[in-house]
Each structure stands twice: as C-alpha cells, then as structure tokens.
Amino acid sequence: MASRKAFLLRIDPRLWDALEKWASDELRSVNGQIEYVLSRAVREAGRERKGAGGSATGVPKRNRPEPREGPAGSSS
C-alpha cells in the first residue's frame, strides 16, 4: 500500500458533524470521506497528477459504494 501523508486539520465542529454523518451514510470513515471529497474536487478541477498505480490523484481506488444522489428509494 502506498504511504500516506499525515497532517493535523483544524475543522469547524459543525462541518465535522456533517462529514461524520455523510461518511456514515457512505459506509466510510471520516478520514476516508474527506479523502474521497478532496480527490473528487481535484479531479473535477482538472488538477490531478498522472502517476503510477492507483487513481490519477495518486490515491488508491477502494471498493466503496458510489455516493447517493438523493434520499434512498426516490426516483426523478
């Protein structure tokens, strides 16, 4: 497994609570959810680095469920 950069993140408690709920809904840890959101933002901004292995951002892809668009069972 690729090594990870550890760092301290100061975050508003309300934002933490929202991330914690979102992570739970997506069956991820809060750390995994933050990494997922940041990776997606980097990709959508066209800022990814092309590297060997893993995703373009250098973050290994994991077998996680895709995020839900809305409430479960709703159809548009």
C-alpha positions in Angstrom: 0.0 0.0 0.0 1.2 3.5 -0.8 2.4 5.6 2.1 0.1 8.4 3.3 0.9 11.9 4.4 -0.4 12.6 7.9 -1.3 16.1 8.9 -3.4 18.0 11.5 -6.6 19.5 10.3 -8.5 22.1 12.3 -12.2 22.0 11.3 -15.4 23.6 12.5 -17.3 21.2 14.7 -20.5 21.7 12.5 -18.6 20.7 9.4 -17.1 17.7 11.2 -20.6 16.6 12.2 -21.8 16.9 8.6 -18.8 14.9 7.4 -19.3 12.3 10.0 -22.9 11.8 9.0 -22.1 11.8 5.3 -19.3 9.3 5.9 -21.6 7.0 7.8 -24.2 7.2 5.0 -21.5 6.2 2.5 -20.0 3.4 4.8 -16.6 5.2 5.1 -14.5 6.6 7.9 -14.5 10.4 8.2 -10.9 10.3 7.0 -11.9 8.2 4.0 -14.8 10.6 3.3 -12.5 13.7 3.4 -10.0 12.0 1.1 -12.8 11.0 -1.3 -14.3 14.5 -1.4 -10.8 16.1 -1.9 -9.9 13.6 -4.6 -13.1 14.3 -6.4 -12.6 18.0 -6.2 -9.1 17.7 -7.5 -10.3 15.6 -10.4 -13.2 17.9 -11.3 -10.9 21.0 -11.2 -8.5 19.3 -13.6 -5.7 19.4 -11.1 -4.9 15.7 -10.9 -1.4 14.3 -11.4 -0.9 11.3 -13.6 1.0 8.8 -11.6 1.8 5.1 -11.5 -0.9 2.9 -9.9 -4.0 4.0 -8.1 -6.1 6.9 -9.4 -4.8 10.0 -11.2 -4.6 11.8 -7.9 -2.3 9.1 -6.5 -5.0 7.8 -4.2 -5.6 4.1 -4.5 -9.1 3.3 -5.5 -11.1 1.3 -2.9 -14.2 -0.8 -3.3 -16.6 1.6 -1.8 -20.2 2.3 -2.7 -20.9 5.2 -5.1 -22.4 8.3 -3.4 -26.2 8.5 -3.4 -27.7 11.5 -5.3 -30.8 11.8 -3.1 -32.9 10.0 -0.5 -32.9 6.2 -0.9 -35.7 4.9 -3.0 -36.6 8.3 -4.6 -36.9 8.5 -8.4 -36.9 11.6 -10.5 
